[in-house]
Amino acid sequence: MSGTLTTINPTTGETIKQYEMMSDSEVDQTLARCQEAFRDWGMTSLEQRAEAISAIGNELRKSADDMAPLMTKEMGKLVKQSHQEIELCAAICDYTARTGPDALADEHRDIGDGKRGIVTYSPIGLLYGIQPWNFPAYQVVRYAIANLMAGNGVLLKHAESVTGSGLFLRDVFERAGLQEHLFSVLLISHEQSDGVIDDNRVRGVTMTGSSAAGSKIAAKAGVALKKTVLELGSNDAYLVLADADLDQAVKVCVQGRIYNNGETCIAAKRFIVVDEIYDAFSERFIEAMSQVRSGDPMGDDADIGPMAREDLRDTLHEQVEKSISQGARARCGGELPSGPGFFYPATVLDELEPGMPAYEDELFGPVASLIRAKDEDDAMRIANESRFGLGGGILSSDVDRAIGLARDHFNTGMVFVNGFGLATPNMPFGGVKDSGYGREHGGFGMKEFVNVKAITVSE
C-alpha cells in the first residue's frame, strides 16, 4: 500500500503539505509497538496515569500558540476558536486527572453469606479512534485522554485534511512525558483501516462522523465482536417558545449556528419557532445572520472562515439548492461565492416542509433552517420526529418549564436551555437514534472501554 495524504488550506485552496502513507508492514509495526507500550501502561497505578494526563494538559497550554494557527490553517476555523478548543482539551485533561483515580477505583460490595465482592475496571488493550476534521484537537483528546486514564493504548486515524494536527498532538503527548508509542497516529487508507479494526490487538473502536460511515464501522467491528462508541451527525433543533426573550434567543441561535463555521455535530441547525412569535423572531434572526462576516480566519474581523473542504461546500450548496427547488426560500445568503478559498455565506432558509434537505438532513455549514410550529407541542413533535438525536435547545423565560420539557419530552442526548454549548468536561456527551450511542466526558468515557471485572471472595 502506498500513496500520500494531502492537507489543503481552505482559505486559499493551496496545498499545505503531503504525507507519505504507511505500508501494511509499518501499520503492523505501529500496532506492535503500541501493544508493547500498553503492557507497561496498563500496569501503572491510577495516580501515575493521572499525573501523566495532567502533564499533557499543561503541555497543551504551552503549545497553543503553535498549534492553534496550524489547526486554523488546516481546517479554516477562526484562530481564536482554535485557542478555545485547545483550552477545552486542557480542561478535559485537568478534569480527568482530578476525577479519574476515584472513578476507576475498585468498588467493594457486601454480597452476604460470608462473601464479599470487588468490582474492578481493567484496561482492555488497544482502542482505535477514527476522527473527523472539524475539531482537530478536541475530537482526539475527547476519547484519547479518557482511555489513557483507563489504562488502554490509543490509536488514531485522523481525517486527511488535518493530518498535521494529529501528528502535532502525538508530539505534545510525548513532550509531556507520555510513553512513546502509547498514543500512535496511523497514516492509512480506508482499506487499511478495515484491517486495523479486524486486528486482534485492537479491542474497541470509537468513531465520530456521519451516520452512514458510523453504520459501516459498527458493522465491521460487530463482525469482530468489538465494542464501539459512535458520535454521529445531527440536525439539532432549537425550540423558540412564546415566552422567550427574543434578543437573547436571536443571539443564542446565531452563535449556535455559525460557531466553528457552522461545522459542528452539535450545532444549532433547525430553529423551530412557535407561530405566536415566528414573524418577530425570524425578522430579527434573518437580519442578524445577514450581518455575519466571512473572512480570513487568522484575522480579527471575520465571524466565520471558509468551510474545511471544497467538496463539503459543494454538498452544502446542493442541499440548499435542492431545498429551494422544492419550495424553500432563501432569506439571506444561499449563493456560491467566487474567488479563492472555500467560503460560504451565512444563510437562512424558511418556508420549509418535510422532505426537503433543510428540514430532514444535517446541513454541515453556516445554513439555518427556520421552521414554523403551531404551538409548543407541535414544536416538540417536529423536533423529535427527526431521525437524529444528538443535541437540542429550548429558549424560554420559564426555566423550570423548559427543564421539564428537556427531561421528559426532548429525545436527544443533550439539551441546552437558554444557551448554546459544545462540550463540558464534567457533563456526558453523546446521542441517540441515528446520532449514535455511547457517552464521553463526565466520567462516562473512562468506563466505555474497560473490563468491568467481578471478583467474589469467600471468607
SULDA-V473155 format. One record per residue. N is the residue number from 1. RES is the residue in three letters. SS is DSSP state (a for helix, b for strand, c for the rest). PHI is phi in degrees with one decimal (NA if undefined). Layout:
# SULDA-V473155
n	res	ss	phi
N	RES	SS	PHI
N	RES	SS	PHI
This chain:
# SULDA-V473155
n	res	ss	phi
1	MET	c	NA
2	SER	c	-146.4
3	GLY	c	147.9
4	THR	b	-132.8
5	LEU	b	-109.1
6	THR	b	-120.4
7	THR	b	-104.9
8	ILE	b	-128.5
9	ASN	c	-76.1
10	PRO	c	-71.0
11	THR	c	-74.0
12	THR	c	-116.1
13	GLY	c	81.7
14	GLU	c	-91.4
15	THR	b	-69.0
16	ILE	b	-89.8
17	LYS	b	-162.6
18	GLN	b	-117.4
19	TYR	b	-123.7
20	GLU	b	-70.5
21	MET	c	-75.7
22	MET	c	-77.0
23	SER	c	-77.4
24	ASP	a	-59.8
25	SER	a	-68.5
26	GLU	a	-68.8
27	VAL	a	-63.3
28	ASP	a	-60.3
29	GLN	a	-65.3
30	THR	a	-63.3
31	LEU	a	-64.2
32	ALA	a	-63.4
33	ARG	a	-68.6
34	CYS	a	-64.7
35	GLN	a	-62.3
36	GLU	a	-65.2
37	ALA	a	-64.7
38	PHE	a	-61.3
39	ARG	a	-58.1
40	ASP	a	-76.2
41	TRP	a	-62.8
42	GLY	c	-63.1
43	MET	c	-98.1
44	THR	c	-75.4
45	SER	c	-73.6
46	LEU	a	-60.9
47	GLU	a	-67.6
48	GLN	a	-65.9
49	ARG	a	-62.6
50	ALA	a	-61.2
51	GLU	a	-62.4
52	ALA	a	-65.0
53	ILE	a	-71.6
54	SER	a	-60.4
55	ALA	a	-65.9
56	ILE	a	-63.5
57	GLY	a	-59.2
58	ASN	a	-63.5
59	GLU	a	-68.9
60	LEU	a	-59.7
61	ARG	a	-64.2
62	LYS	a	-64.4
63	SER	a	-93.2
64	ALA	a	-59.5
65	ASP	a	-67.9
66	ASP	a	-92.2
67	MET	a	-78.0
68	ALA	a	-58.5
69	PRO	a	-62.3
70	LEU	a	-63.6
71	MET	a	-60.5
72	THR	a	-65.3
73	LYS	a	-64.1
74	GLU	a	-82.4
75	MET	a	-127.7
76	GLY	c	94.5
77	LYS	c	-68.1
78	LEU	c	-57.1
79	VAL	a	-63.7
80	LYS	a	-65.8
81	GLN	a	-74.8
82	SER	a	-63.2
83	HIS	a	-63.3
84	GLN	a	-61.9
85	GLU	a	-64.4
86	ILE	a	-65.6
87	GLU	a	-65.0
88	LEU	a	-60.6
89	CYS	a	-61.9
90	ALA	a	-65.2
91	ALA	a	-65.3
92	ILE	a	-62.8
93	CYS	a	-62.6
94	ASP	a	-58.4
95	TYR	a	-63.6
96	THR	a	-65.9
97	ALA	a	-64.8
98	ARG	a	-75.5
99	THR	a	-104.5
100	GLY	a	-58.1
101	PRO	a	-58.5
102	ASP	a	-74.3
103	ALA	a	-63.4
104	LEU	c	-103.6
105	ALA	c	-67.7
106	ASP	c	-57.6
107	GLU	b	-111.5
108	HIS	b	-109.4
109	ARG	b	-132.6
110	ASP	b	-86.4
111	ILE	b	-86.7
112	GLY	b	98.9
113	ASP	c	54.3
114	GLY	c	73.8
115	LYS	b	-120.8
116	ARG	b	-131.2
117	GLY	b	-118.7
118	ILE	b	-128.0
119	VAL	b	-106.9
120	THR	b	-117.9
121	TYR	b	-115.1
122	SER	b	-98.6
123	PRO	b	-63.7
124	ILE	c	-108.1
125	GLY	c	136.7
126	LEU	b	-92.6
127	LEU	b	-109.2
128	TYR	b	-104.7
129	GLY	b	-111.2
130	ILE	b	-111.2
131	GLN	c	-124.9
132	PRO	c	-90.8
133	TRP	c	-97.5
134	ASN	c	-72.9
135	PHE	c	-129.2
136	PRO	c	-58.3
137	ALA	c	-94.8
138	TYR	a	-62.0
139	GLN	a	-58.6
140	VAL	a	-80.6
141	VAL	a	-60.7
142	ARG	a	-54.5
143	TYR	a	-96.4
144	ALA	a	-68.4
145	ILE	a	-67.1
146	ALA	a	-60.5
147	ASN	a	-80.8
148	LEU	a	-65.8
149	MET	a	-61.4
150	ALA	c	-72.0
151	GLY	c	99.8
152	ASN	c	-85.1
153	GLY	b	-86.4
154	VAL	b	-128.0
155	LEU	b	-113.5
156	LEU	b	-127.9
157	LYS	b	-110.5
158	HIS	c	-89.3
159	ALA	c	-62.5
160	GLU	a	-52.8
161	SER	a	-69.2
162	VAL	a	-124.2
163	THR	a	-57.2
164	GLY	a	-61.2
165	SER	a	-66.2
166	GLY	a	-62.2
167	LEU	a	-68.7
168	PHE	a	-62.5
169	LEU	a	-61.7
170	ARG	a	-55.9
171	ASP	a	-66.5
172	VAL	a	-60.4
173	PHE	a	-58.8
174	GLU	a	-75.2
175	ARG	a	-63.4
176	ALA	c	-74.8
177	GLY	c	107.5
178	LEU	c	-64.5
179	GLN	c	-54.3
180	GLU	c	-59.9
181	HIS	c	78.6
182	LEU	c	-66.5
183	PHE	b	-114.3
184	SER	b	-121.2
185	VAL	b	-101.2
186	LEU	c	-105.5
187	LEU	c	-99.2
188	ILE	c	-138.5
189	SER	c	-88.6
190	HIS	a	-63.5
191	GLU	a	-64.1
192	GLN	a	-65.6
193	SER	a	-61.3
194	ASP	a	-58.9
195	GLY	a	-66.8
196	VAL	a	-65.3
197	ILE	a	-60.3
198	ASP	a	-71.6
199	ASP	c	-61.2
200	ASN	c	-64.3
201	ARG	c	-74.8
202	VAL	b	-89.8
203	ARG	b	-109.8
204	GLY	b	-160.7
205	VAL	b	-134.9
206	THR	b	-124.5
207	MET	b	-147.0
208	THR	b	-121.0
209	GLY	c	169.8
210	SER	c	-77.8
211	SER	a	-63.3
212	ALA	a	-62.8
213	ALA	a	-66.7
214	GLY	a	-61.6
215	SER	a	-61.1
216	LYS	a	-67.5
217	ILE	a	-64.6
218	ALA	a	-62.9
219	ALA	a	-64.7
220	LYS	a	-63.4
221	ALA	a	-69.9
222	GLY	a	-63.4
223	VAL	a	-59.1
224	ALA	c	-89.2
225	LEU	c	56.7
226	LYS	c	-117.2
227	LYS	b	-66.6
228	THR	b	-129.1
229	VAL	b	-124.7
230	LEU	b	-123.2
231	GLU	b	-116.1
232	LEU	c	-111.9
233	GLY	c	-75.8
234	SER	c	-166.9
235	ASN	c	-123.5
236	ASP	c	-48.1
237	ALA	b	-99.3
238	TYR	b	-112.8
239	LEU	b	-89.6
240	VAL	b	-105.5
241	LEU	c	-90.2
242	ALA	c	-61.7
243	ASP	c	-96.5
244	ALA	c	-68.1
245	ASP	c	-74.1
246	LEU	a	-63.2
247	ASP	a	-62.2
248	GLN	a	-65.1
249	ALA	a	-61.8
250	VAL	a	-63.3
251	LYS	a	-60.6
252	VAL	a	-63.4
253	CYS	a	-69.5
254	VAL	a	-65.4
255	GLN	a	-59.1
256	GLY	a	-65.4
257	ARG	a	-89.9
258	ILE	a	-103.3
259	TYR	a	-59.1
260	ASN	a	60.2
261	ASN	a	62.5
262	GLY	a	77.4
263	GLU	c	-102.1
264	THR	c	-140.9
265	CYS	c	-57.7
266	ILE	c	-99.4
267	ALA	c	-65.3
268	ALA	c	-70.6
269	LYS	c	-123.7
270	ARG	b	-110.3
271	PHE	b	-112.7
272	ILE	b	-98.3
273	VAL	b	-116.2
274	VAL	b	-67.3
275	ASP	a	-56.7
276	GLU	a	-58.0
277	ILE	a	-122.3
278	TYR	a	-57.4
279	ASP	a	-63.6
280	ALA	a	-65.7
281	PHE	a	-66.5
282	SER	a	-61.6
283	GLU	a	-61.1
284	ARG	a	-70.2
285	PHE	a	-66.1
286	ILE	a	-62.7
287	GLU	a	-61.9
288	ALA	a	-65.2
289	MET	a	-67.0
290	SER	a	-68.9
291	GLN	c	-91.4
292	VAL	c	-67.5
293	ARG	c	-101.4
294	SER	b	-90.6
295	GLY	c	177.7
296	ASP	c	-62.6
297	PRO	c	-68.8
298	MET	c	-82.8
299	GLY	c	-94.6
300	ASP	c	-108.9
301	ASP	c	-95.6
302	ALA	c	-86.6
303	ASP	c	-91.8
304	ILE	b	-139.3
305	GLY	c	-100.5
306	PRO	c	-77.1
307	MET	c	-71.7
308	ALA	c	-69.5
309	ARG	c	-143.2
310	GLU	a	-65.3
311	ASP	a	-65.8
312	LEU	a	-68.4
313	ARG	a	-63.7
314	ASP	a	-62.1
315	THR	a	-63.0
316	LEU	a	-60.2
317	HIS	a	-65.2
318	GLU	a	-63.1
319	GLN	a	-64.4
320	VAL	a	-64.5
321	GLU	a	-64.3
322	LYS	a	-65.6
323	SER	a	-62.2
324	ILE	a	-65.6
325	SER	a	-65.3
326	GLN	c	-94.8
327	GLY	c	119.2
328	ALA	c	-70.2
329	ARG	b	-124.5
330	ALA	b	-85.9
331	ARG	b	-90.3
332	CYS	b	-159.3
333	GLY	c	69.5
334	GLY	c	86.1
335	GLU	c	-115.4
336	LEU	c	-76.6
337	PRO	c	-76.4
338	SER	c	-94.5
339	GLY	c	100.0
340	PRO	c	-71.6
341	GLY	c	86.2
342	PHE	c	-110.6
343	PHE	c	-77.6
344	TYR	c	-143.3
345	PRO	c	-74.7
346	ALA	c	-61.1
347	THR	b	-131.9
348	VAL	b	-125.0
349	LEU	b	-114.1
350	ASP	b	-132.4
351	GLU	c	55.4
352	LEU	c	-90.1
353	GLU	c	-134.7
354	PRO	c	-52.9
355	GLY	c	100.9
356	MET	c	-79.2
357	PRO	a	-54.2
358	ALA	a	-71.0
359	TYR	a	-97.5
360	GLU	a	-98.5
361	ASP	c	-104.7
362	GLU	c	-90.2
363	LEU	c	-101.9
364	PHE	c	-93.2
365	GLY	c	170.2
366	PRO	c	-79.2
367	VAL	b	-120.5
368	ALA	b	-104.9
369	SER	b	-107.7
370	LEU	b	-96.0
371	ILE	b	-127.4
372	ARG	b	-89.4
373	ALA	b	-118.4
374	LYS	c	-66.0
375	ASP	c	-158.8
376	GLU	a	-60.9
377	ASP	a	-62.7
378	ASP	a	-66.1
379	ALA	a	-61.9
380	MET	a	-67.4
381	ARG	a	-60.9
382	ILE	a	-61.2
383	ALA	a	-61.8
384	ASN	a	-79.1
385	GLU	c	-73.7
386	SER	c	-63.0
387	ARG	c	-75.6
388	PHE	c	-96.8
389	GLY	c	-165.5
390	LEU	c	-86.4
391	GLY	c	-137.9
392	GLY	b	177.6
393	GLY	b	-145.1
394	ILE	b	-133.6
395	LEU	b	-108.9
396	SER	c	-161.7
397	SER	c	-77.2
398	ASP	c	-92.5
399	VAL	a	-63.8
400	ASP	a	-61.9
401	ARG	a	-62.8
402	ALA	a	-63.7
403	ILE	a	-62.7
404	GLY	a	-62.4
405	LEU	a	-63.7
406	ALA	a	-62.9
407	ARG	a	-72.3
408	ASP	a	-99.1
409	HIS	c	-127.8
410	PHE	c	-81.6
411	ASN	c	-93.5
412	THR	c	-139.4
413	GLY	c	-77.9
414	MET	c	-141.4
415	VAL	c	-136.3
416	PHE	b	-110.9
417	VAL	b	-102.1
418	ASN	c	57.6
419	GLY	c	-170.8
420	PHE	c	-120.1
421	GLY	c	-138.6
422	LEU	c	-105.7
423	ALA	c	-152.8
424	THR	c	-132.1
425	PRO	c	-53.4
426	ASN	c	-100.1
427	MET	c	-122.0
428	PRO	c	-63.6
429	PHE	b	-128.4
430	GLY	c	160.4
431	GLY	c	-134.0
432	VAL	c	-131.6
433	LYS	a	55.7
434	ASP	a	-73.5
435	SER	a	-88.8
436	GLY	b	107.0
437	TYR	b	-157.1
438	GLY	c	91.3
439	ARG	c	-133.9
440	GLU	b	-125.2
441	HIS	c	69.9
442	GLY	c	61.3
443	GLY	c	89.4
444	PHE	c	-71.6
445	GLY	a	-62.7
446	MET	a	-68.6
447	LYS	a	-111.2
448	GLU	c	-72.1
449	PHE	c	-123.0
450	VAL	b	-133.0
451	ASN	b	-91.1
452	VAL	b	-79.6
453	LYS	b	-101.0
454	ALA	b	-100.6
455	ILE	b	-115.5
456	THR	b	-109.6
457	VAL	b	-116.3
458	SER	b	-97.0
459	GLU	c	-125.4
